[in-house]
Amino acid sequence: MVVETPPRHYSIEEYFALEETTEYRNEYRNGEIVTMTGGSINHNRIVRNVSRLTELAVQGQPYEVFTSDLRLWIPRYNEYTYPDILIIKDEPVFQERRTDTVVNPCIIFEVLSKSTSSRDRGNKFTFYRSISQFQEYILIDQYQVHIEHFSKTPEGNWLLTESDIEDGILNLVSVKCKIPHRQIYERVKFE
């Protein structure tokens, strides 16, 4: 007979103690600690391109762009995560007693990988939608030109605009910014 040991449930305090002593990042998923894997070169190129392009696009506007080193707290789901890129309007709102964890992104980008795409499209999107300031969610495929852009309508519904056109344009409504797909995928090499 095989006896399975139930997964260990970690407290938030234990999670932060681990985060402060390790050289790698971990997500916290309602008591479970999940180590984040490293990204591919395509993943890194896309994150770099989008970060640079959005940073230039929002100059002079009340928005700030952050990359995956800034942690996001999603209180309704008891989850800490590291989005690939997030954009915050006005000043970051930090989780109580933290200066490394925000709660108020208006736009989140995730670069899809084989190991994360189902979670990014599923639970993560559900969790992100619980954030009142959240307005746009962009999923970028790193294996082919394919971008899924979800934007929140004034009625609170989510509209999907999907494109696999190399000459397409990503139109970020919240920040009034248009980014050509070619620039998002600059130097990205598909297998």
DOFIBA-481789 format. One line per 5 residues: for each residue x, y, z of C-alpha. Coordinates in steps of 0.25 Angstrom, whole numbers, plus 5000, padded with zeros to 4 digits. Each point is the difference from the previous one (the first is absolute). Example, Ala and Ser with C-alpha at 12.3 -4.5 7.8 and 13.67 -1.06 7.14 Angstrom:
REM residues 2
5049/4982/5031 ~ 5006/5014/4998
//
This chain:
REM residues 191
5000/5000/5000 ~ 5005/5014/4996 ~ 4997/5011/5010 ~ 5000/5014/4994 ~ 5004/5011/5009
4991/5012/4998 ~ 5008/5013/4995 ~ 5005/5009/5010 ~ 4992/5013/5003 ~ 5009/5012/5002
4997/5012/5007 ~ 5002/5014/4994 ~ 5011/5002/5010 ~ 5007/4988/4996 ~ 4999/5004/4986
5006/5013/5002 ~ 5011/4994/5008 ~ 5003/4991/4989 ~ 5000/5011/4990 ~ 5010/5008/5008
5010/4989/5000 ~ 5000/4994/4986 ~ 5006/5004/4987 ~ 4988/4996/4992 ~ 4985/5005/5000
4988/4992/5005 ~ 4986/5002/4999 ~ 4990/4998/5011 ~ 4987/4993/4997 ~ 4991/5000/5012
5010/4992/5009 ~ 5008/4994/4989 ~ 5014/5005/4996 ~ 5003/4998/4985 ~ 5014/5003/4995
5001/5008/4987 ~ 5008/4994/4989 ~ 5010/5009/4991 ~ 4995/5005/4987 ~ 5005/4997/4986
5007/5010/4992 ~ 4987/5003/4992 ~ 4993/5003/5013 ~ 5010/5009/5004 ~ 5001/5007/4987
4985/5002/5000 ~ 5000/5006/5014 ~ 5011/5009/4997 ~ 4993/5005/4987 ~ 4987/5002/5006
5006/5007/5012 ~ 5008/5009/4992 ~ 4988/5004/4990 ~ 4990/5002/5011 ~ 5010/5008/5008
5002/5009/4989 ~ 4985/5001/4996 ~ 4996/5004/5014 ~ 5010/5011/5002 ~ 4993/5013/5005
4988/4992/5004 ~ 4997/4995/5015 ~ 5004/4986/4997 ~ 5012/4992/5004 ~ 5005/4987/4994
5006/4988/5009 ~ 5006/4987/4996 ~ 5000/4987/5007 ~ 5007/5003/5013 ~ 4989/5007/5006
4990/4991/5007 ~ 4985/5001/4999 ~ 4990/4997/5012 ~ 4987/4995/4996 ~ 4992/5000/5014
4987/4994/4995 ~ 5008/4987/4996 ~ 5011/5001/5010 ~ 5010/5000/4989 ~ 5014/5006/4998
5005/5000/4985 ~ 5010/5007/4991 ~ 4994/5004/4987 ~ 5009/5002/4989 ~ 4997/5015/4998
4990/5008/5007 ~ 4996/5015/4999 ~ 4995/5008/5011 ~ 4992/5013/4999 ~ 5004/5011/5009
5008/4995/5012 ~ 5002/4985/5004 ~ 4991/4996/5012 ~ 5008/4990/5008 ~ 4995/4989/5009
5000/5004/5014 ~ 5014/5000/5006 ~ 5007/4997/4987 ~ 5007/5008/4990 ~ 5003/4989/4990
4985/4995/4998 ~ 4989/5008/4992 ~ 4985/4999/4999 ~ 4996/5009/4989 ~ 5004/4997/4986
4992/5005/4989 ~ 5006/4992/4989 ~ 5007/4986/5001 ~ 5009/4993/4989 ~ 5003/4985/5001
5009/4993/4990 ~ 4995/4986/4998 ~ 5009/4988/5001 ~ 4996/4985/4999 ~ 5000/4999/5015
4992/5013/5004 ~ 4990/5002/4988 ~ 4988/4993/5006 ~ 5002/5006/5014 ~ 5002/5014/4993
4987/4998/4992 ~ 4992/4994/5012 ~ 5002/5002/5014 ~ 5010/5012/4999 ~ 4990/5008/4991
4989/4997/5010 ~ 5008/5004/5012 ~ 5005/5013/4993 ~ 4985/5004/4997 ~ 4998/5001/5015
5009/5013/5000 ~ 4991/5012/4998 ~ 5010/5008/4992 ~ 5003/4989/4990 ~ 4996/5004/4986
5008/4992/4990 ~ 5007/4987/4999 ~ 5009/4996/4989 ~ 5005/4986/4997 ~ 5012/4999/4991
5004/4987/4993 ~ 5015/4998/5000 ~ 5000/4988/4990 ~ 4992/5008/4988 ~ 4994/5013/4998
4987/4999/5008 ~ 4995/5011/5009 ~ 4987/4999/5009 ~ 4996/5013/5005 ~ 4989/5001/5010
4994/5014/5004 ~ 4989/5003/5010 ~ 4988/5008/4994 ~ 4993/5011/5008 ~ 4989/4990/5003
5011/4991/5007 ~ 5000/4989/4989 ~ 5013/4995/4994 ~ 5002/5001/4985 ~ 5010/4991/4993
5008/5005/4988 ~ 5009/4989/4994 ~ 5011/5002/4989 ~ 5010/4991/4994 ~ 5003/5011/4989
5015/5004/4999 ~ 4996/5014/4996 ~ 4990/5001/5010 ~ 4999/5010/5011 ~ 4997/4999/5015
4991/5011/5004 ~ 5001/5003/5015 ~ 4987/5008/5003 ~ 5003/5004/5015 ~ 5013/5007/4996
4997/5004/4986 ~ 5011/4993/4994 ~ 5002/4991/4987 ~ 5012/4990/4999 ~ 5003/4993/4987
5001/4985/5001 ~ 5013/5001/4993 ~ 5006/5008/5011 ~ 4995/4991/5011 ~ 5006/4988/4993
5013/5007/4996 ~ 5012/4990/5000 ~ 4991/4989/5004 ~ 5003/4987/4992 ~ 4990/4989/4999
5004/4986/4999
//
